Amino acid sequence: MLLKNAFKLGGIDAQLNFSATPNTRREENELVKGYAAIGAHLFTKSTFEQPEYKDKIFISDPVIEDGQFEKGIFCLPGNHKVLNVRNIEDLKKAGKPLVGIHWVNECRTLKDLGINEDEIEKAPTLDCIFKMIRVGRADWVPLGFHNAAKDLSVSNNGITLVPVKGIKIPLKESRHFIVSKTHPDGEKVFQALQKGIKIMRKNGLTAKLLTQGGFYCPATQNWKTLYSKTTIVSN
């Protein structure tokens, strides 16, 4: 919905056609090769500092500012050791964390909270994350909140994870859409996107859609934030 509205406000009434990829790294590569015009995910800017990406993609203005994207600590409903976590020290003792193999920002955030990198399990896809939690390969995973369920639970292939009530962690770095420079429509798409993002931010539509999508979760507004020493928070 962010993309659809940004394009319309930017002067392109586009029909979005989606191409499925198994993970965000494949999505990045599809854009670099020009097989798609724009990515559907929001990416951190540092993801594209590598030389192979730098000259082949446009990076939009921030859609989410530094520290504004908050995640919860999710685990199986019966994992009381994780569910009883109340602070960083509890979290470090609550079992093995899990992140996606390309979740660089999440991995760095956990390390800044004092969790050793060799203790962090990694999975190639979201399906694998849920399966690994179910079979006990890991105990918890930082996931974005979703406003769809009253208890804020998330489900995948019959596996349900619930958040630890009362705590959340802010991710560093702003988040952006990325557009392919090598796609024939890339520049036109980027210009429309930039114009639309500016209008949406000014009229409040960005915040409204991010709330509907779970990036901003009213139910967790007063939850305790677990900050690392280097966490950047933007108001």
C-alpha positions as a LaTeX table, in Angstrom:
\begin{tabular}{lrrr}
\hline
Residue & $x$ (\AA) & $y$ (\AA) & $z$ (\AA) \\
\hline
Met1 & 0.00 & 0.00 & 0.00 \\
Leu2 & 2.93 & 2.35 & 0.62 \\
Leu3 & 4.17 & 1.78 & $-2.91$ \\
Lys4 & 0.73 & 1.98 & $-4.52$ \\
Asn5 & $-0.04$ & 5.30 & $-2.84$ \\
Ala6 & 3.43 & 6.74 & $-3.42$ \\
Phe7 & 3.26 & 5.99 & $-7.13$ \\
Lys8 & $-0.23$ & 7.45 & $-7.50$ \\
Leu9 & 0.72 & 10.65 & $-5.68$ \\
Gly10 & 3.95 & 10.77 & $-7.69$ \\
Gly11 & 2.11 & 10.66 & $-11.00$ \\
Ile12 & 2.14 & 6.96 & $-11.92$ \\
Asp13 & $-1.08$ & 4.96 & $-11.63$ \\
Ala14 & 0.79 & 1.65 & $-11.69$ \\
Gln15 & $-0.45$ & $-1.92$ & $-11.67$ \\
Leu16 & 1.95 & $-3.75$ & $-9.37$ \\
Asn17 & 3.08 & $-7.18$ & $-10.51$ \\
Phe18 & 4.95 & $-9.18$ & $-7.87$ \\
Ser19 & 7.77 & $-11.64$ & $-8.40$ \\
Ala20 & 8.40 & $-13.96$ & $-5.43$ \\
Thr21 & 11.93 & $-14.45$ & $-4.05$ \\
Pro22 & 13.04 & $-16.76$ & $-1.21$ \\
Asn23 & 14.85 & $-14.01$ & 0.72 \\
Thr24 & 15.87 & $-10.36$ & 0.60 \\
Arg25 & 19.32 & $-11.06$ & $-0.86$ \\
Arg26 & 17.73 & $-12.63$ & $-3.93$ \\
Glu27 & 15.41 & $-9.62$ & $-4.12$ \\
Glu28 & 18.45 & $-7.32$ & $-4.15$ \\
Asn29 & 20.09 & $-9.33$ & $-6.92$ \\
Glu30 & 16.95 & $-9.25$ & $-9.06$ \\
Leu31 & 16.98 & $-5.45$ & $-8.85$ \\
Val32 & 20.70 & $-5.18$ & $-9.62$ \\
Lys33 & 20.18 & $-7.28$ & $-12.75$ \\
Gly34 & 17.18 & $-5.20$ & $-13.83$ \\
Tyr35 & 14.71 & $-8.10$ & $-13.67$ \\
Ala36 & 12.43 & $-5.99$ & $-11.46$ \\
Ala37 & 11.97 & $-2.24$ & $-11.10$ \\
Ile38 & 11.53 & $-1.91$ & $-7.33$ \\
Gly39 & 11.81 & $-4.02$ & $-4.19$ \\
Ala40 & 8.75 & $-4.57$ & $-2.02$ \\
His41 & 10.73 & $-4.58$ & 1.23 \\
Leu42 & 12.21 & $-1.67$ & 3.13 \\
Phe43 & 16.00 & $-1.91$ & 3.33 \\
Thr44 & 18.66 & $-0.29$ & 5.50 \\
Lys45 & 20.92 & 2.09 & 3.65 \\
Ser46 & 24.12 & 0.33 & 4.72 \\
Thr47 & 22.97 & $-2.81$ & 2.90 \\
Phe48 & 23.99 & $-1.15$ & $-0.36$ \\
Glu49 & 27.41 & 0.23 & 0.44 \\
Gln50 & 28.98 & $-2.74$ & $-1.35$ \\
Pro51 & 30.52 & $-1.81$ & $-4.75$ \\
Glu52 & 28.37 & $-4.32$ & $-6.66$ \\
Tyr53 & 25.20 & $-2.50$ & $-5.55$ \\
Lys54 & 26.27 & 1.12 & $-5.30$ \\
Asp55 & 25.99 & 2.11 & $-8.98$ \\
Lys56 & 23.02 & $-0.10$ & $-9.84$ \\
Ile57 & 20.26 & 1.03 & $-7.51$ \\
Phe58 & 18.47 & 4.19 & $-6.45$ \\
Ile59 & 17.77 & 4.56 & $-2.71$ \\
Ser60 & 14.61 & 6.41 & $-1.73$ \\
Asp61 & 14.25 & 9.01 & 1.01 \\
Pro62 & 13.72 & 7.39 & 4.43 \\
Val63 & 10.31 & 5.81 & 4.93 \\
Ile64 & 11.22 & 4.86 & 8.52 \\
Glu65 & 13.80 & 6.91 & 10.44 \\
Asp66 & 16.61 & 5.61 & 12.66 \\
Gly67 & 15.24 & 3.79 & 15.71 \\
Gln68 & 11.59 & 4.04 & 14.67 \\
Phe69 & 11.25 & 0.42 & 13.53 \\
Glu70 & 10.64 & $-1.62$ & 16.67 \\
Lys71 & 10.58 & $-5.39$ & 16.97 \\
Gly72 & 9.33 & $-7.74$ & 19.63 \\
Ile73 & 10.91 & $-10.88$ & 21.08 \\
Phe74 & 8.83 & $-13.78$ & 19.70 \\
Cys75 & 8.80 & $-17.39$ & 20.91 \\
Leu76 & 6.52 & $-20.42$ & 21.20 \\
Pro77 & 3.55 & $-19.87$ & 23.54 \\
Gly78 & 4.88 & $-22.46$ & 25.99 \\
Asn79 & 8.41 & $-21.10$ & 26.30 \\
His80 & 8.06 & $-19.49$ & 29.72 \\
Lys81 & 11.78 & $-18.82$ & 30.12 \\
Val82 & 11.61 & $-16.41$ & 27.19 \\
Leu83 & 8.17 & $-15.09$ & 28.08 \\
Asn84 & 9.45 & $-14.11$ & 31.54 \\
Val85 & 12.21 & $-11.88$ & 30.11 \\
Arg86 & 12.05 & $-8.36$ & 31.55 \\
Asn87 & 15.46 & $-6.85$ & 30.75 \\
Ile88 & 18.62 & $-7.32$ & 28.68 \\
Glu89 & 20.25 & $-9.60$ & 31.23 \\
Asp90 & 17.18 & $-11.87$ & 31.21 \\
Leu91 & 17.24 & $-11.93$ & 27.42 \\
Lys92 & 20.91 & $-12.96$ & 27.29 \\
Lys93 & 20.06 & $-15.97$ & 29.49 \\
Ala94 & 16.78 & $-16.91$ & 27.82 \\
Gly95 & 18.14 & $-19.28$ & 25.19 \\
Lys96 & 19.38 & $-19.16$ & 21.61 \\
Pro97 & 18.28 & $-16.25$ & 19.39 \\
Leu98 & 17.53 & $-16.66$ & 15.69 \\
Val99 & 17.65 & $-14.21$ & 12.78 \\
Gly100 & 17.38 & $-14.41$ & 9.01 \\
Ile101 & 20.69 & $-15.10$ & 7.31 \\
His102 & 20.64 & $-11.65$ & 5.66 \\
Trp103 & 19.25 & $-9.71$ & 8.65 \\
Val104 & 22.40 & $-7.66$ & 9.13 \\
Asn105 & 20.68 & $-4.89$ & 11.09 \\
Glu106 & 18.95 & $-7.27$ & 13.50 \\
Cys107 & 22.17 & $-9.21$ & 14.06 \\
Arg108 & 24.09 & $-6.02$ & 14.81 \\
Thr109 & 21.37 & $-4.84$ & 17.20 \\
Leu110 & 21.49 & $-8.10$ & 19.16 \\
Lys111 & 25.29 & $-7.89$ & 19.37 \\
Asp112 & 25.01 & $-4.34$ & 20.69 \\
Leu113 & 22.67 & $-5.64$ & 23.38 \\
Gly114 & 25.50 & $-7.90$ & 24.53 \\
Ile115 & 24.59 & $-11.15$ & 22.77 \\
Asn116 & 27.60 & $-12.94$ & 21.31 \\
Glu117 & 27.51 & $-13.42$ & 17.54 \\
Asp118 & 28.41 & $-17.11$ & 17.81 \\
Glu119 & 25.27 & $-17.63$ & 19.91 \\
Ile120 & 22.99 & $-16.28$ & 17.16 \\
Glu121 & 21.45 & $-18.96$ & 14.94 \\
Lys122 & 20.63 & $-18.01$ & 11.33 \\
Ala123 & 17.99 & $-19.24$ & 8.89 \\
Pro124 & 17.69 & $-18.74$ & 5.10 \\
Thr125 & 13.93 & $-18.05$ & 4.92 \\
Leu126 & 11.00 & $-17.01$ & 7.10 \\
Asp127 & 9.53 & $-20.52$ & 6.78 \\
Cys128 & 12.76 & $-21.95$ & 8.18 \\
Ile129 & 12.70 & $-19.49$ & 11.08 \\
Phe130 & 9.33 & $-20.75$ & 12.27 \\
Lys131 & 10.28 & $-24.40$ & 11.77 \\
Met132 & 13.59 & $-24.01$ & 13.62 \\
Ile133 & 11.83 & $-22.40$ & 16.58 \\
Arg134 & 9.24 & $-25.21$ & 16.62 \\
Val135 & 11.83 & $-28.02$ & 16.68 \\
Gly136 & 14.01 & $-26.30$ & 19.29 \\
Arg137 & 16.96 & $-25.25$ & 17.10 \\
Ala138 & 16.49 & $-21.76$ & 18.59 \\
Asp139 & 14.33 & $-20.19$ & 21.31 \\
Trp140 & 13.34 & $-16.74$ & 20.11 \\
Val141 & 13.43 & $-14.38$ & 17.14 \\
Pro142 & 13.06 & $-10.58$ & 16.82 \\
Leu143 & 10.02 & $-9.94$ & 14.61 \\
Gly144 & 7.99 & $-6.91$ & 13.68 \\
Phe145 & 4.65 & $-6.44$ & 15.40 \\
His146 & 1.40 & $-7.07$ & 13.54 \\
Asn147 & $-1.87$ & $-5.46$ & 14.52 \\
Ala148 & $-4.02$ & $-8.21$ & 12.98 \\
Ala149 & $-4.19$ & $-10.49$ & 16.04 \\
Lys150 & $-5.37$ & $-9.24$ & 19.44 \\
Asp151 & $-2.48$ & $-11.00$ & 21.21 \\
Leu152 & $-0.04$ & $-9.76$ & 18.51 \\
Ser153 & 0.82 & $-13.37$ & 17.64 \\
Val154 & 2.16 & $-14.27$ & 14.20 \\
Ser155 & 1.65 & $-17.56$ & 12.38 \\
Asn156 & 3.38 & $-19.34$ & 9.51 \\
Asn157 & 2.49 & $-22.79$ & 8.15 \\
Gly158 & 0.51 & $-23.67$ & 11.28 \\
Ile159 & 3.26 & $-22.51$ & 13.69 \\
Thr160 & 2.32 & $-19.63$ & 16.01 \\
Leu161 & 4.77 & $-17.38$ & 17.84 \\
Val162 & 3.83 & $-14.85$ & 20.51 \\
Pro163 & 5.70 & $-11.74$ & 21.71 \\
Val164 & 7.14 & $-11.29$ & 25.18 \\
Lys165 & 4.70 & $-8.84$ & 26.72 \\
Gly166 & 6.02 & $-5.48$ & 27.78 \\
Ile167 & 9.39 & $-5.29$ & 25.98 \\
Lys168 & 10.64 & $-4.29$ & 22.53 \\
Ile169 & 13.89 & $-3.42$ & 20.76 \\
Pro170 & 14.49 & $-0.57$ & 18.27 \\
Leu171 & 16.48 & $-1.33$ & 15.14 \\
Lys172 & 19.19 & 1.05 & 14.04 \\
Glu173 & 19.33 & 2.74 & 10.67 \\
Ser174 & 16.63 & 4.27 & 8.54 \\
Arg175 & 14.67 & 2.14 & 6.08 \\
His176 & 14.26 & 2.84 & 2.37 \\
Phe177 & 12.78 & 1.47 & $-0.82$ \\
Ile178 & 15.29 & 0.55 & $-3.51$ \\
Val179 & 14.82 & 0.95 & $-7.25$ \\
Ser180 & 16.80 & $-0.65$ & $-10.06$ \\
Lys181 & 18.98 & 1.65 & $-12.17$ \\
Thr182 & 19.34 & $-1.10$ & $-14.76$ \\
His183 & 15.58 & $-1.59$ & $-15.33$ \\
Pro184 & 14.19 & 0.40 & $-18.31$ \\
Asp185 & 11.59 & 2.10 & $-16.11$ \\
Gly186 & 13.85 & 2.48 & $-13.09$ \\
Glu187 & 14.48 & 6.22 & $-13.24$ \\
Lys188 & 10.82 & 7.06 & $-13.94$ \\
Val189 & 9.72 & 4.81 & $-11.07$ \\
Phe190 & 12.27 & 6.37 & $-8.71$ \\
Gln191 & 11.24 & 9.96 & $-9.47$ \\
Ala192 & 7.56 & 9.14 & $-8.90$ \\
Leu193 & 8.39 & 7.27 & $-5.69$ \\
Gln194 & 10.42 & 10.16 & $-4.28$ \\
Lys195 & 7.66 & 12.66 & $-5.00$ \\
Gly196 & 5.03 & 10.37 & $-3.48$ \\
Ile197 & 7.04 & 9.71 & $-0.31$ \\
Lys198 & 7.41 & 13.44 & 0.34 \\
Ile199 & 3.66 & 14.02 & $-0.05$ \\
Met200 & 2.75 & 11.01 & 2.12 \\
Arg201 & 5.08 & 12.08 & 4.91 \\
Lys202 & 3.63 & 15.60 & 4.85 \\
Asn203 & $-0.04$ & 14.54 & 4.90 \\
Gly204 & 0.41 & 11.77 & 7.50 \\
Leu205 & $-0.41$ & 8.89 & 5.17 \\
Thr206 & 2.97 & 7.21 & 5.73 \\
Ala207 & 2.41 & 6.97 & 9.50 \\
Lys208 & $-1.17$ & 5.73 & 8.97 \\
Leu209 & $-0.13$ & 2.94 & 6.59 \\
Leu210 & 2.85 & 1.93 & 8.72 \\
Thr211 & 0.52 & 1.64 & 11.72 \\
Gln212 & $-1.89$ & $-0.53$ & 9.72 \\
Gly213 & 1.02 & $-2.71$ & 8.62 \\
Gly214 & 2.38 & $-3.16$ & 12.15 \\
Phe215 & 5.56 & $-1.08$ & 11.86 \\
Tyr216 & 3.97 & 1.28 & 14.37 \\
Cys217 & 2.00 & $-0.73$ & 16.89 \\
Pro218 & $-0.31$ & 1.26 & 19.25 \\
Ala219 & $-0.63$ & $-1.73$ & 21.60 \\
Thr220 & 3.12 & $-1.67$ & 22.31 \\
Gln221 & 3.52 & 2.09 & 22.58 \\
Asn222 & 4.15 & 2.00 & 26.34 \\
Trp223 & 6.23 & $-1.19$ & 26.39 \\
Lys224 & 9.74 & $-0.97$ & 27.81 \\
Thr225 & 12.43 & $-0.46$ & 25.17 \\
Leu226 & 15.65 & $-2.43$ & 25.55 \\
Tyr227 & 18.34 & 0.01 & 24.44 \\
Ser228 & 21.95 & $-0.78$ & 23.63 \\
Lys229 & 24.65 & 1.77 & 24.36 \\
Thr230 & 24.81 & 2.80 & 20.70 \\
Thr231 & 21.11 & 2.81 & 19.84 \\
Ile232 & 20.05 & 5.86 & 17.86 \\
Val233 & 16.52 & 7.10 & 18.49 \\
Ser234 & 14.84 & 9.72 & 16.33 \\
Asn235 & 11.70 & 11.60 & 17.37 \\
\hline
\end{tabular}
